[in-house]
Amino acid sequence: MDVNQAKQEHLLALKVMRLTKPTLFTNLPATCEDRDLPGDLFGQLMRQDPSTIKGAETLMLGEMLTLPQNFGNIFLGETFSSYISVHNDSSQVVKDILVKADLQTSSQRLNLSASNSAVAELKPECCIDDVIHHEVKEIGTHILVCAVSYTTQQGEKLYFRKFFKFQVLKPLDVKTKFYNAESDLSSVTDEVFLEAQIQNITTSPMFMEKVSLEPSMMYNVTELNTVTQVDKGESTFGKMSYLQPMDTRQYLYCLKPKPEYAEKAGIIKGVTVIGKLDIVWKTNLGERGRLQTSQLQRMAPGYGDIRLSLDLIPDTVNLEEPFDIICKITNCSERTMDLVLEMCNTSSIHWCGISGRQLGKLSPGAFLSLPLTVLSSVQGLQSISGLRLTDTFLKRTYEYDDIAQVCVVCPFTSNEC
């Protein structure tokens, strides 16, 4: 770990050690037959071993705590703790001792010293101890820089540093997906569904204490990660929320724009900030880790100058029988439009009514409800298509196909059809 030793002989000695919790040690039993050369020797040793269970020495693997044998891994979101000790190895009193500990990353340098004031004097065989803590928030190479300055009895001021390098690894792989949907056909605000895929890329299991979405000021959020039908508040992942190495979980959230931020047209345009994920976990012996993603951004769907949606459409209709739908036409532009409606028949969908009729002027952000009548001449799942809206001011035509789908069935028996 030490990459730079002091070349000058100093009166003080610096030691830096990482503070970690012990690890679990698994006892592997060795057995043999009584008639073999060792006889019952292995059995006696296992019965005397405090890590085994009495009466089941060869069946159960006892576990004990053992001290860390190496520096170990440090993961993003965990707390790095280190013990710093400055010992006076000389036979003289040292004065004005100042110990500084800085953590240098690729983007910044942080002062981790608990105290920046100098110690007046340090007698022989005495030491100055300090414990530093830092929540790791960057991936990559970190360098702990420990600097010691002091004054000898002769008034000479001396100074030395030591550098300790370690790598911070990524514990989780987080992927997000956005899905745009409308809460219902009569709603004027669009809902956004966020799917978060979280994968444990460490070598040990994690206890997922909390995975939540902190929304931005523009949205309200609803978590969809509980099974309310069976037991209110029960997690979809069960009571023991463990995530094994390389396993992935999917979390779902529903966000709805607040009324004061939704536009008159009921949509939020452009790139908007959704919020950030807050993830808290614990490892084997309760070591806590926490990660917050950067602000998640979502590109709102573009509807162009005019948005056409359906407020009412039946799920199933009869073959060659007219049925009613209600279209909602919204002016998403910043200018007033004078609209004309044209209805074009397709091979299966036929519009009932007058094509080319005037709808009148529609101001920016306003909408109108348009009832229409349709019939289908073909069975099966049919697509509602063939509407055209023309703005007479700019002589621009907007085409709308595959607006929705409807199931067309025959009301008679198959032979009669």
ABEGO torsion letter per residue (X at the ends): XBABBBABBBABBBBBBBBBBBBBBBBBBBBBBAABAAEAAAAAAAAABAABBBGAAAABBBBBBBBBABAEBBBBGBBBBBBBBBBBABABBBBGBBBBBBBBBAABBBBABABABBBABBBBGBBBBBBBBBBBABBEBBBBBBBBBBBBAAGBBBBBBBBBBBBBBBABBBBBBBBBBBABAABABBBBBBBBBBBBABABBBBBABBBBBBBAABBBBBAABBAAABBGBBAAEABBBBBBGBBBBBBBBBBBBAAABBAAGBBBEBBBAEBBBBBBBBAAGBBBBBBBBBBBBBBBBAEABBBBBABBBABBBBGBBBBBBBBBBBABABBBBBBBBBBBBAABBBBEBBGBBAEBBBBGBBBBBBBBBBBABBEBBBBBGBBBBBAAAGBBBBBBGABBBBBBBABBAAAX
